[in-house]
Amino acid sequence: MRASVMTLAAFAMSIGVAQARAPWPDECKLHRVATFEMTDRGTVFTIPVTINGADKNFMVDTGGYATSIGADTAKAMGMALRSIKFNKIIDAGGKTATQYAVADSFKLGALEARNFELMVDNAGTAGVLDGTLAPDLLRNFDVEFDFTAHTMNLFRPHGCDGKA
């Protein structure tokens, strides 16, 4: 028993020595870009976004394909709905996306995209969800969900293999 305790202590010390010799490079440290409050809506979490100056609630959809806006929300905002041509997008439930809308301004906190295309979702979630935030946008960041603190953090990605 004593030998295993000493071996464990020696191992712990060797880890500390290795970390002391090789400081974490600045380019490999996490750099937070934004933090968003997540609201628990029972079965989904939403975060605030701003579309053309209007505050909206978007569900975080890590398994989705394209960031979308609800048809009711787009129509209420006076956004023109355009036909999707040359592509066929079918969701997991078998529904085919047929329209998209273009937001003059799409803000995720202080991050802003101009002329941002949003697929139009006809799921009929008006009053609860205004749209979904999907991997087409989230893939640009390292994403952390802190369900205890009800926050979603976006970090600048880095190419430090084995250091994250």
C-alpha positions in Angstrom: 0.0 0.0 0.0 2.8 2.4 0.9 4.6 1.8 -2.4 1.4 2.7 -4.4 0.9 5.9 -2.4 4.5 6.9 -3.1 4.1 6.0 -6.8 0.9 8.2 -7.0 2.7 11.1 -5.3 5.7 10.8 -7.6 3.3 10.8 -10.6 1.5 13.9 -9.3 4.8 15.7 -8.8 6.0 14.7 -12.4 2.8 16.3 -13.9 3.5 19.5 -11.9 7.1 19.6 -13.1 6.0 19.0 -16.7 3.5 21.8 -16.6 6.1 24.2 -15.0 8.6 23.5 -17.8 6.2 23.9 -20.7 4.0 27.0 -20.2 0.7 27.1 -22.1 1.3 29.1 -25.3 -0.9 32.3 -25.5 -2.2 31.2 -28.9 -3.5 28.0 -27.4 -5.4 29.6 -24.5 -9.1 30.0 -24.7 -10.2 33.5 -25.8 -13.8 34.1 -25.1 -15.6 36.0 -27.9 -19.0 36.3 -26.3 -21.3 35.0 -23.5 -25.0 34.6 -23.8 -27.7 34.0 -21.3 -29.6 30.8 -22.1 -33.3 30.7 -21.2 -34.8 27.3 -20.4 -38.0 26.9 -22.3 -38.8 23.5 -20.9 -37.6 21.3 -23.7 -35.2 23.7 -25.4 -32.8 26.5 -24.5 -32.9 29.8 -26.3 -30.4 32.7 -26.6 -31.1 36.3 -27.6 -30.2 37.5 -31.1 -31.0 40.8 -32.8 -32.4 40.8 -36.4 -32.7 44.1 -38.1 -32.7 45.8 -34.7 -35.4 43.6 -33.2 -34.6 41.3 -30.2 -35.6 37.7 -30.9 -35.2 34.3 -29.1 -33.4 31.6 -31.0 -33.2 27.9 -30.0 -29.7 26.5 -30.0 -29.8 23.6 -32.4 -26.5 21.8 -32.4 -28.0 19.0 -34.5 -29.5 21.2 -37.1 -28.2 22.3 -40.5 -28.9 25.9 -41.2 -29.7 28.8 -38.9 -33.4 29.6 -39.5 -36.1 32.0 -38.8 -39.8 31.1 -38.2 -42.0 31.9 -41.1 -44.4 33.8 -38.7 -41.5 35.8 -37.3 -40.1 36.7 -40.8 -43.5 37.8 -42.0 -44.2 39.8 -38.9 -40.9 41.6 -39.4 -41.7 42.4 -43.1 -38.9 40.2 -44.4 -39.2 39.1 -48.0 -39.4 35.3 -48.4 -37.4 34.0 -51.3 -37.5 30.6 -52.9 -34.7 28.1 -52.4 -33.5 27.0 -55.9 -30.9 24.5 -56.9 -30.8 22.8 -53.5 -33.0 20.5 -51.6 -32.9 20.6 -47.9 -34.9 18.0 -46.0 -35.0 18.0 -42.2 -34.9 14.9 -39.9 -38.7 14.9 -39.8 -38.9 14.8 -43.6 -40.0 18.4 -44.2 -38.4 20.1 -47.2 -37.2 23.7 -46.8 -38.5 25.8 -49.6 -37.8 29.4 -48.6 -35.1 31.7 -47.1 -35.0 35.3 -45.9 -32.1 37.8 -45.8 -31.5 39.8 -42.6 -29.9 43.2 -43.3 -28.3 42.8 -39.8 -28.0 39.6 -37.7 -26.4 40.2 -34.3 -25.2 37.6 -31.9 -24.2 39.8 -29.0 -21.6 42.3 -30.4 -20.9 40.0 -33.4 -22.7 41.2 -36.5 -23.3 39.7 -39.9 -24.7 41.8 -42.8 -27.0 40.3 -45.5 -27.3 37.1 -43.5 -29.3 34.4 -45.1 -31.8 32.5 -42.8 -33.6 29.4 -43.9 -37.4 29.8 -43.2 -38.9 27.3 -40.8 -42.6 26.6 -41.1 -42.7 24.7 -37.8 -45.2 27.1 -36.2 -43.3 27.9 -33.0 -44.4 31.5 -32.9 -44.6 33.0 -29.4 -41.9 30.5 -28.1 -39.2 30.5 -30.7 -38.4 33.0 -33.3 -35.8 30.8 -35.0 -32.9 28.4 -34.5 -29.1 28.9 -34.3 -27.5 26.0 -36.0 -24.0 24.6 -36.9 -23.6 26.7 -40.1 -23.0 29.6 -37.7 -21.7 27.8 -34.6 -19.0 26.0 -36.5 -17.0 29.2 -36.5 -16.4 29.0 -32.8 -15.6 26.6 -30.0 -18.9 26.5 -28.1 -19.3 25.8 -24.4 -22.7 25.3 -22.7 -22.8 25.9 -19.0 -26.2 24.6 -18.0 -25.7 25.4 -14.3 -25.0 29.1 -15.0 -27.5 29.1 -18.0 -24.9 30.5 -20.3 -23.5 29.7 -23.8 -19.9 30.9 -24.4 -18.2 31.3 -27.7 -14.5 31.0 -28.0 -12.1 31.8 -30.8 -11.0 28.5 -32.3 -7.3 27.7 -32.5 -5.1 25.1 -34.2 -3.3 23.8 -31.2 -3.8 20.1 -31.5 -3.3 18.3 -28.2 -3.3 21.5 -26.3 -7.0 22.0 -25.7 
